[in-house]
Amino acid sequence: MGGTPSSRQAAFVPRMLEHGMEGHVVNTASIAGLLPFSPCAPYQVSKAAVVSLTENLDESLRLRDAKVRASVLCPGWVRTRILESERLRPGGPVQPQSPPSEQMRAMFEMARQAVEHGLAPEQVALQVFDAIREQRLYIFTESEFTDVMRAHFEGILAARHERTASSQSAPGIPEGDAHPYH
């Protein structure tokens, strides 16, 4: 099915709600939507948007006590043709302006091997069905990313805490319990 998750949701979710039956929306993002993976900024940003869109959709469905829920699939390595995605670009693959560096070739080879040894798509599908039955918002396919995600989010929280502590003495920022980040 083509289109963005946003356009599909705008087309289908109102109809699903209209019928008043149970339903579920599953948007596919990536673990890259939650973690920084250089040098994949455009891919990562688009996947982070899918995560945020799905979080917002699920929250709005819960607030209206709808029988429809949403989940976001954040897979790690899956045996797909993702590294051949240039074949789908309108007008064909874009030729690089310069040959890839040794580091970029090494990163691509690591990714190629990870995809080659990744989960079978059928395994991911079974995990998605389990998550739908359990009404889980987040669907993570591999536990190997748990420690990396924990460290990443703890780093974010630590930085926020430091920023909050230093901003308490700034003019115009309330201190104590009235502070917007408490």
TORVEX-816468 format. One line per 4 residues: their letters; for each residue x, y, z of C-alpha. Coordinates in nm, 3 decimals, decimal comma. Example, Ala and Ser with C-alpha at 12.3 -4.5 7.8 and 13.67 -1.06 7.14 Angstrom:
// TORVEX-816468
AS) 1,230/-0,450/0,780 | 1,367/-0,106/0,714
This chain:
// TORVEX-816468
MGGT) 0,000/0,000/0,000 | 0,149/0,332/-0,106 | 0,142/0,668/0,063 | 0,270/0,789/0,396
PSSR) 0,142/0,657/0,728 | -0,016/0,999/0,779 | -0,215/0,987/0,455 | -0,325/0,628/0,517
QAAF) -0,439/0,716/0,868 | -0,635/1,013/0,739 | -0,807/0,785/0,487 | -0,876/0,478/0,699
VPRM) -0,892/0,564/1,069 | -1,210/0,776/1,046 | -1,380/0,492/0,859 | -1,261/0,240/1,116
LEHG) -1,398/0,456/1,398 | -1,726/0,509/1,212 | -1,793/0,135/1,210 | -1,734/0,111/1,586
MEGH) -1,557/-0,223/1,552 | -1,223/-0,327/1,695 | -0,929/-0,252/1,473 | -0,559/-0,186/1,477
VVNT) -0,320/0,037/1,283 | 0,041/-0,079/1,255 | 0,294/0,168/1,119 | 0,642/0,049/1,032
ASIA) 0,932/0,262/1,150 | 1,272/0,123/1,251 | 1,494/0,103/1,553 | 1,671/0,388/1,371
GLLP) 1,369/0,605/1,455 | 1,472/0,583/1,821 | 1,852/0,565/1,802 | 2,116/0,767/1,621
FSPC) 2,279/0,570/1,340 | 2,525/0,768/1,135 | 2,520/0,846/0,841 | 2,149/0,781/0,793
APYQ) 1,993/1,115/0,890 | 1,715/1,129/0,625 | 1,614/0,768/0,694 | 1,637/0,819/1,068
VSKA) 1,433/1,140/1,067 | 1,156/0,982/0,860 | 1,141/0,682/1,097 | 1,135/0,909/1,404
AVVS) 0,839/1,089/1,247 | 0,655/0,757/1,208 | 0,719/0,676/1,576 | 0,585/1,015/1,685
LTEN) 0,285/0,996/1,452 | 0,191/0,655/1,589 | 0,235/0,763/1,951 | 0,002/1,055/1,887
LDES) -0,251/0,843/1,703 | -0,264/0,582/1,980 | -0,301/0,849/2,248 | -0,585/1,021/2,061
LRLR) -0,761/0,685/2,014 | -0,725/0,606/2,385 | -0,859/0,948/2,485 | -1,177/0,886/2,290
DAKV) -1,211/0,527/2,419 | -1,203/0,398/2,064 | -1,196/0,028/1,988 | -0,911/0,099/1,746
RASV) -0,551/0,103/1,865 | -0,214/0,175/1,705 | 0,129/0,018/1,721 | 0,463/0,114/1,574
LCPG) 0,694/-0,158/1,450 | 1,058/-0,070/1,521 | 1,249/-0,363/1,376 | 1,622/-0,410/1,392
WVRT) 1,783/-0,622/1,125 | 1,539/-0,810/0,905 | 1,623/-1,015/0,595 | 1,480/-0,781/0,334
RILE) 1,610/-0,597/0,031 | 1,639/-0,269/0,222 | 2,000/-0,216/0,113 | 1,881/-0,234/-0,248
SERL) 1,615/0,033/-0,198 | 1,778/0,265/-0,453 | 1,618/0,040/-0,717 | 1,281/0,193/-0,620
RPGG) 1,383/0,558/-0,656 | 1,186/0,738/-0,930 | 1,428/0,790/-1,216 | 1,655/0,512/-1,094
PVQP) 1,947/0,505/-0,853 | 2,136/0,826/-0,784 | 2,504/0,800/-0,863 | 2,730/0,920/-0,579
QSPP) 2,930/1,234/-0,650 | 3,244/1,067/-0,518 | 3,338/0,709/-0,439 | 3,246/0,597/-0,086
SEQM) 3,519/0,619/0,174 | 3,674/0,308/0,322 | 3,475/0,374/0,641 | 3,147/0,398/0,446
RAMF) 3,224/0,074/0,259 | 3,297/-0,098/0,592 | 2,970/0,031/0,741 | 2,775/-0,086/0,437
EMAR) 2,937/-0,430/0,461 | 2,851/-0,453/0,832 | 2,490/-0,358/0,753 | 2,477/-0,608/0,465
QAVE) 2,592/-0,887/0,695 | 2,349/-0,782/0,968 | 2,057/-0,785/0,723 | 2,170/-1,119/0,580
HGLA) 2,167/-1,270/0,930 | 1,863/-1,076/1,049 | 1,520/-1,204/1,140 | 1,303/-1,367/0,879
PEQV) 1,009/-1,145/0,780 | 0,775/-1,425/0,893 | 0,917/-1,400/1,246 | 0,855/-1,028/1,249
ALQV) 0,497/-1,083/1,131 | 0,431/-1,321/1,421 | 0,566/-1,060/1,664 | 0,334/-0,800/1,512
FDAI) 0,030/-1,026/1,557 | 0,128/-1,086/1,921 | 0,162/-0,711/1,980 | -0,179/-0,645/1,825
REQR) -0,341/-0,905/2,051 | -0,163/-0,752/2,354 | -0,237/-0,395/2,235 | 0,127/-0,292/2,270
LYIF) 0,221/0,045/2,130 | 0,586/-0,039/2,059 | 0,694/-0,351/1,875 | 1,066/-0,422/1,909
TESE) 1,182/-0,729/1,720 | 1,515/-0,785/1,892 | 1,623/-0,752/2,252 | 1,984/-0,681/2,149
FTDV) 1,895/-0,313/2,113 | 1,750/-0,282/2,466 | 2,078/-0,185/2,635 | 2,164/0,061/2,358
MRAH) 1,819/0,223/2,383 | 1,841/0,239/2,762 | 2,182/0,410/2,746 | 2,058/0,650/2,478
FEGI) 1,746/0,754/2,671 | 1,933/0,775/3,002 | 2,174/1,012/2,828 | 1,883/1,221/2,706
LAAR) 1,731/1,233/3,055 | 2,065/1,321/3,212 | 2,111/1,607/2,968 | 1,758/1,730/3,034
HERT) 1,822/1,716/3,406 | 2,143/1,917/3,370 | 1,967/2,174/3,151 | 1,680/2,198/3,402
ASSQ) 1,918/2,247/3,694 | 2,115/2,520/3,516 | 1,804/2,698/3,390 | 1,649/2,731/3,734
SAPG) 1,854/3,042/3,804 | 1,780/3,197/3,465 | 1,557/3,508/3,463 | 1,193/3,432/3,387
IPEG) 1,220/3,060/3,464 | 1,029/2,958/3,780 | 1,220/2,758/4,039 | 1,120/2,448/4,230
DAHP) 0,794/2,261/4,170 | 0,660/2,533/3,938 | 0,944/2,470/3,691 | 0,800/2,336/3,362
YH) 1,030/2,032/3,359 | 0,949/1,905/3,712
